[in-house]
Amino acid sequence: MTEEKNDPAVTRALERRVGGCEPIETAPKDGTPIILLYFDAGRICWVRDGKFVPPIGWYSINGTGGLHPTHWMPLPKLPNV
């Protein structure tokens, strides 16, 4: 996964396929839930309820820890009903 994270071609491919994503370095680290994007075996994967939890790091609210995301997106706004 580290090789993919640092590969500019992979980063460009992700940004083309998933519009609106930002580099993980710019993600909020205040516990705000966000969408995390990462690579696994060459596939783009996502977690819709990720957040940064010191000292754990990137974590999914459903209990998955040790994530190594490369990009992030804000959660979409809820529709007005």
DSSP file (Angstrom, degrees, kcal/mol; ACC not computed):
  #  RESIDUE AA STRUCTURE BP1 BP2  ACC     N-H-->O    O-->H-N    N-H-->O    O-->H-N    TCO  KAPPA ALPHA  PHI   PSI    X-CA   Y-CA   Z-CA
    1    1 A M     >        0   0    0      0, 0.0     4,-2.3     0, 0.0     5,-0.2   0.000 360.0 360.0 360.0 -35.8    0.0    0.0    0.0
    2    2 A T  H  >  +     0   0    0      1,-0.2     4,-1.8     2,-0.2     5,-0.1   0.903 360.0  53.0 -60.9 -41.7    2.8    2.4    0.7
    3    3 A E  H  4 S+     0   0    0      1,-0.2     4,-0.5     2,-0.2    -1,-0.2   0.922 110.5  47.5 -59.6 -43.6    4.1    2.1   -2.8
    4    4 A E  H >4 S+     0   0    0      1,-0.2     3,-1.0     2,-0.2    -1,-0.2   0.896 107.9  55.8 -64.7 -40.0    0.7    3.0   -4.2
    5    5 A K  H 3< S+     0   0    0     -4,-2.3    -1,-0.2     1,-0.3    -2,-0.2   0.872 113.0  40.9 -60.7 -37.4    0.3    6.0   -1.8
    6    6 A N  T 3< S+     0   0    0     -4,-1.8    -1,-0.3    -5,-0.2    -2,-0.2   0.418  89.3 104.8 -93.2   1.4    3.5    7.5   -3.1
    7    7 A D    <>  -     0   0    0     -3,-1.0     4,-2.1    -4,-0.5     3,-0.4  -0.749  57.6-157.3 -87.5 112.2    3.0    6.7   -6.8
    8    8 A P  H  > S+     0   0    0      0, 0.0     4,-2.5     0, 0.0     5,-0.2   0.842  92.4  55.8 -58.6 -34.6    2.0   10.0   -8.6
    9    9 A A  H  > S+     0   0    0      2,-0.2     4,-2.1     1,-0.2     5,-0.1   0.898 108.3  47.3 -65.1 -39.6    0.3    8.0  -11.4
   10   10 A V  H  > S+     0   0    0     -3,-0.4     4,-2.3     2,-0.2    -1,-0.2   0.909 111.3  51.5 -67.8 -41.3   -1.9    6.1   -8.9
   11   11 A T  H  X S+     0   0    0     -4,-2.1     4,-2.4     1,-0.2    -2,-0.2   0.920 110.1  48.7 -61.2 -44.6   -2.8    9.4   -7.2
   12   12 A R  H  X S+     0   0    0     -4,-2.5     4,-2.0     1,-0.2    -1,-0.2   0.900 110.1  52.0 -62.8 -40.5   -3.8   11.0  -10.6
   13   13 A A  H  X S+     0   0    0     -4,-2.1     4,-2.2     2,-0.2    -1,-0.2   0.913 110.2  48.6 -62.3 -42.4   -5.9    7.9  -11.4
   14   14 A L  H  X S+     0   0    0     -4,-2.3     4,-2.6     1,-0.2    -2,-0.2   0.935 110.5  50.3 -62.5 -46.2   -7.7    8.2   -8.1
   15   15 A E  H  < S+     0   0    0     -4,-2.4    -1,-0.2     1,-0.2     6,-0.2   0.837 111.9  48.7 -63.8 -32.7   -8.4   11.9   -8.6
   16   16 A R  H  < S+     0   0    0     -4,-2.0     3,-0.3    -5,-0.2    -1,-0.2   0.896 117.1  40.6 -71.0 -40.4   -9.8   11.3  -12.1
   17   17 A R  H  < S+     0   0    0     -4,-2.2     2,-0.5     1,-0.3    -2,-0.2   0.784 120.7  41.4 -81.5 -28.2  -12.1    8.4  -11.0
   18   18 A V  S >< S-     0   0    0     -4,-2.6     3,-1.2    -5,-0.2    -1,-0.3  -0.800  82.6-155.9-123.6  87.3  -13.3   10.0   -7.7
   19   19 A G  T 3  S+     0   0    0     -2,-0.5     3,-0.1    -3,-0.3    -3,-0.1  -0.299  73.4  29.7 -63.4 144.4  -13.9   13.6   -8.3
   20   20 A G  T 3  S+     0   0    0      1,-0.3    -1,-0.2    -5,-0.2     2,-0.2   0.496  83.2 136.4  88.1   4.3  -13.8   15.9   -5.3
   21   21 A C    <   -     0   0    0     -3,-1.2    -1,-0.3    -6,-0.2    52,-0.2  -0.579  36.4-157.1 -86.3 151.6  -11.2   14.0   -3.3
   22   22 A E  E     -A   72   0A   0     50,-2.8    50,-2.2    -2,-0.2     5,-0.1  -0.876  31.0 -86.6-123.1 154.3   -8.4   15.7   -1.5
   23   23 A P  E >   -A   71   0A   0      0, 0.0     3,-2.2     0, 0.0    48,-0.3  -0.329  39.0-120.7 -58.9 142.8   -4.9   14.5   -0.4
   24   24 A I  G >  S+     0   0    0     46,-2.2     3,-1.7     1,-0.3    47,-0.2   0.767 108.5  71.7 -59.5 -26.6   -5.1   12.9    3.1
   25   25 A E  G 3  S+     0   0    0     45,-0.3    -1,-0.3     1,-0.3    46,-0.1   0.738  98.2  49.7 -62.1 -21.0   -2.6   15.5    4.4
   26   26 A T  G <  S+     0   0    0     -3,-2.2    -1,-0.3     2,-0.1    -2,-0.2   0.418  85.7 118.0 -97.2   1.0   -5.3   18.1    4.1
   27   27 A A  S <  S-     0   0    0     -3,-1.7     2,-0.1    -4,-0.2    -3,-0.0  -0.335  74.6-100.0 -69.8 147.8   -8.0   16.1    6.0
   28   28 A P        -     0   0    0      0, 0.0    24,-0.3     0, 0.0     3,-0.2  -0.425  28.3-167.3 -65.4 141.3   -9.4   17.4    9.3
   29   29 A K        +     0   0    0      1,-0.1    -2,-0.0    -2,-0.1    22,-0.0  -0.064  63.4  96.1-119.2  30.5   -7.9   15.9   12.3
   30   30 A D  S    S-     0   0    0      2,-0.1    -1,-0.1    23,-0.1    23,-0.1   0.208 108.7 -90.9-105.0  13.6  -10.4   17.1   14.9
   31   31 A G  S    S+     0   0    0      1,-0.3    -2,-0.1    -3,-0.2    22,-0.0   0.460  74.6 152.6  91.8   1.1  -12.6   14.0   14.9
   32   32 A T        -     0   0    0      1,-0.1    -1,-0.3    19,-0.0    20,-0.3  -0.485  50.1-117.0 -64.4 127.1  -14.9   15.1   12.1
   33   33 A P        +     0   0    0      0, 0.0    42,-0.5     0, 0.0     2,-0.3  -0.480  47.7 162.1 -66.8 135.3  -16.3   12.1   10.3
   34   34 A I  E     -CB  50  74A   0     16,-3.0    16,-2.2    -2,-0.2     2,-0.5  -0.877  44.7 -92.3-142.5 172.0  -15.3   12.0    6.6
   35   35 A I  E     - B   0  73A   0     38,-2.9    38,-2.0    -2,-0.3     2,-0.4  -0.837  39.8-155.4 -89.9 126.2  -15.0    9.6    3.7
   36   36 A L  E     -CB  47  72A   0     11,-2.7    11,-2.3    -2,-0.5     2,-0.4  -0.874   4.9-161.2-104.2 135.9  -11.6    7.9    3.6
   37   37 A L  E     +CB  46  71A   0     34,-2.6    33,-2.5    -2,-0.4    34,-1.7  -0.941  20.1 154.6-116.7 138.4  -10.2    6.6    0.3
   38   38 A Y  E     -C   45   0A   0      7,-2.3     7,-3.4    -2,-0.4     2,-0.4  -0.951  37.4-107.7-152.9 170.1   -7.4    4.0    0.1
   39   39 A F  E     +C   44   0A   0     29,-0.4     2,-0.3    -2,-0.3     5,-0.2  -0.831  26.0 178.4-106.1 142.9   -6.0    1.3   -2.2
   40   40 A D  E >  S-C   43   0A   0      3,-2.2     3,-1.7    -2,-0.4    -2,-0.0  -0.904  76.0 -20.9-144.6 114.8   -6.1   -2.4   -1.5
   41   41 A A  T 3  S-     0   0    0     -2,-0.3     3,-0.1     1,-0.3    -2,-0.0   0.870 128.0 -50.8  53.7  40.8   -4.7   -4.8   -4.0
   42   42 A G  T 3  S+     0   0    0      1,-0.3     2,-0.3   -41,-0.0    -1,-0.3   0.455 115.7 114.8  82.0   0.0   -4.9   -2.2   -6.8
   43   43 A R  E <   -C   40   0A   0     -3,-1.7    -3,-2.2     0, 0.0     2,-0.5  -0.776  69.3-119.4-104.3 149.0   -8.5   -1.4   -6.1
   44   44 A I  E     -C   39   0A   0     -2,-0.3     2,-0.3    -5,-0.2    -5,-0.2  -0.766  38.6-178.6 -83.8 125.7   -9.9    1.9   -4.8
   45   45 A C  E     -C   38   0A   0     -7,-3.4    -7,-2.3    -2,-0.5     2,-0.3  -0.833   6.7-161.2-121.4 160.3  -11.7    1.3   -1.5
   46   46 A W  E     -C   37   0A   0     -2,-0.3     2,-0.4    -9,-0.2    -9,-0.2  -0.986  16.1-155.1-144.7 155.2  -13.5    3.7    0.8
   47   47 A V  E >   -C   36   0A   0    -11,-2.3   -11,-2.7    -2,-0.3     3,-0.6  -0.999   9.3-160.3-126.4 124.0  -14.8    4.1    4.3
   48   48 A R  E 3  S+     0   0A   0     -2,-0.4    -1,-0.1   -13,-0.2   -11,-0.0   0.523  85.8  44.4 -86.9  -4.1  -17.7    6.4    4.8
   49   49 A D  E 3  S+     0   0A   0    -13,-0.1    12,-2.4   -16,-0.1    -1,-0.2  -0.181  78.8 143.6-133.4  43.3  -17.3    7.0    8.5
   50   50 A G  E <   +CD  34  60A   0    -16,-2.2   -16,-3.0    -3,-0.6     2,-0.3  -0.464  15.9 164.6 -85.3 156.2  -13.6    7.6    9.0
   51   51 A K  E     - D   0  59A   0      8,-2.4     8,-2.2   -18,-0.2     2,-0.5  -0.973  39.5-102.2-159.7 163.8  -12.0   10.0   11.4
   52   52 A F  E     - D   0  58A   0    -24,-0.3     6,-0.2    -2,-0.3   -21,-0.1  -0.814  34.6-177.7 -94.5 126.0   -8.6   10.8   12.9
   53   53 A V  E >>  - D   0  57A   0      4,-2.9     4,-2.7    -2,-0.5     3,-0.9  -0.919  29.7-110.7-126.8 103.7   -8.3    9.6   16.5
   54   54 A P  T 34 S+     0   0    0      0, 0.0    -2,-0.0     0, 0.0   -25,-0.0  -0.516  96.5  11.7 -68.0 142.4   -5.0   10.3   18.3
   55   55 A P  T 34 S+     0   0    0      0, 0.0    -3,-0.0     0, 0.0    -2,-0.0  -0.950 127.6  56.2 -91.8   7.8   -2.9    8.3   19.0
   56   56 A I  T <4 S-     0   0    0     -3,-0.9     2,-0.4     1,-0.2    10,-0.2   0.902  89.5-150.8 -65.5 -42.2   -4.6    5.5   16.9
   57   57 A G  E  <  +D   53   0A   0     -4,-2.7    -4,-2.9     9,-0.1     2,-0.3  -0.849  58.0  11.9 104.0-144.0   -4.5    7.5   13.6
   58   58 A W  E    S+D   52   0A   0      9,-0.5     9,-1.4    -2,-0.4     8,-0.6  -0.540  76.6 169.4 -76.3 135.4   -7.1    6.9   10.9
   59   59 A Y  E     -DE  51  65A   0     -8,-2.2    -8,-2.4    -2,-0.3     2,-0.4  -0.977  33.3-126.4-148.5 147.4  -10.0    4.9   12.2
   60   60 A S  E >   -D   50   0A   0      4,-3.4     3,-2.4    -2,-0.3   -10,-0.2  -0.852  22.2-130.9 -99.2 138.8  -13.5    3.9   11.1
   61   61 A I  T 3  S+     0   0    0    -12,-2.4    -1,-0.1    -2,-0.4   -11,-0.1   0.781 106.8  66.4 -58.2 -26.9  -16.4    4.6   13.5
   62   62 A N  T 3  S-     0   0    0    -13,-0.1    -1,-0.3     2,-0.1   -12,-0.1   0.482 128.6 -92.2 -76.6   0.0  -17.5    1.0   12.9
   63   63 A G  S <  S+     0   0    0     -3,-2.4     2,-0.6     1,-0.3    -2,-0.2   0.400  81.2 135.5 111.6  -2.7  -14.3   -0.2   14.7
   64   64 A T        +     0   0    0     -4,-0.1    -4,-3.4     2,-0.0    -1,-0.3  -0.697  30.4 177.3 -81.9 121.3  -11.8   -0.7   11.9
   65   65 A G  B     +E   59   0A   0     -2,-0.6    -6,-0.2    -6,-0.2    -8,-0.1  -0.594  48.3  53.3-113.9 177.9   -8.5    0.8   12.8
   66   66 A G        +     0   0    0     -8,-0.6    -7,-0.2    -2,-0.2    -1,-0.2   0.773  68.6 165.1  69.9  26.7   -5.0    1.0   11.3
   67   67 A L        -     0   0    0     -9,-1.4    -9,-0.5    -3,-0.2    -1,-0.2  -0.452  28.0-158.6 -75.5 150.3   -6.3    2.5    8.0
   68   68 A H        -     0   0    0     -2,-0.1   -29,-0.4   -29,-0.1    -1,-0.1  -0.585  20.0-178.6-127.1  68.3   -3.8    4.0    5.6
   69   69 A P        -     0   0    0      0, 0.0   -31,-0.3     0, 0.0     3,-0.1  -0.295  21.5-165.9 -70.2 154.1   -5.9    6.4    3.4
   70   70 A T  S    S+     0   0    0    -33,-2.5   -46,-2.2     1,-0.2   -45,-0.3   0.629  73.3  16.5-106.9 -24.2   -4.4    8.4    0.6
   71   71 A H  E     -AB  23  37A   0    -34,-1.7   -34,-2.6   -48,-0.3     2,-0.3  -0.898  62.8-159.1-143.9 169.1   -7.3   10.8    0.1
   72   72 A W  E     -AB  22  36A   0    -50,-2.2   -50,-2.8    -2,-0.3   -36,-0.2  -0.960   3.1-163.3-147.8 164.0  -10.5   12.0    1.7
   73   73 A M  E     - B   0  35A   0    -38,-2.0   -38,-2.9    -2,-0.3   -52,-0.1  -0.982  31.0-106.4-144.2 150.1  -13.8   13.7    1.0
   74   74 A P  E     - B   0  34A   0      0, 0.0   -40,-0.2     0, 0.0     3,-0.1  -0.447  45.0 -99.2 -71.2 153.7  -16.3   15.4    3.2
   75   75 A L        -     0   0    0    -42,-0.5     3,-0.1    -2,-0.1   -26,-0.0  -0.467  46.9-102.8 -66.2 144.5  -19.5   13.6    3.9
   76   76 A P        -     0   0    0      0, 0.0     2,-0.1     0, 0.0    -1,-0.1  -0.347  39.6-101.4 -67.8 153.3  -22.4   14.7    1.6
   77   77 A K        -     0   0    0      1,-0.1     0, 0.0    -3,-0.1     0, 0.0  -0.470  39.0-107.8 -72.2 145.9  -25.0   17.1    3.2
   78   78 A L        -     0   0    0     -2,-0.1    -1,-0.1     1,-0.1     2,-0.1  -0.471  38.6-107.1 -71.1 144.6  -28.2   15.5    4.2
   79   79 A P        -     0   0    0      0, 0.0     2,-0.4     0, 0.0    -1,-0.1  -0.395  30.9-109.8 -71.5 150.8  -31.2   16.3    1.9
   80   80 A N              0   0    0      1,-0.1     0, 0.0    -2,-0.1     0, 0.0  -0.680 360.0 360.0 -77.8 129.2  -33.8   18.7    3.2
   81   81 A V              0   0    0     -2,-0.4    -1,-0.1    -3,-0.0    -3,-0.0   0.384 360.0 360.0-118.3 360.0  -37.1   16.8    3.9
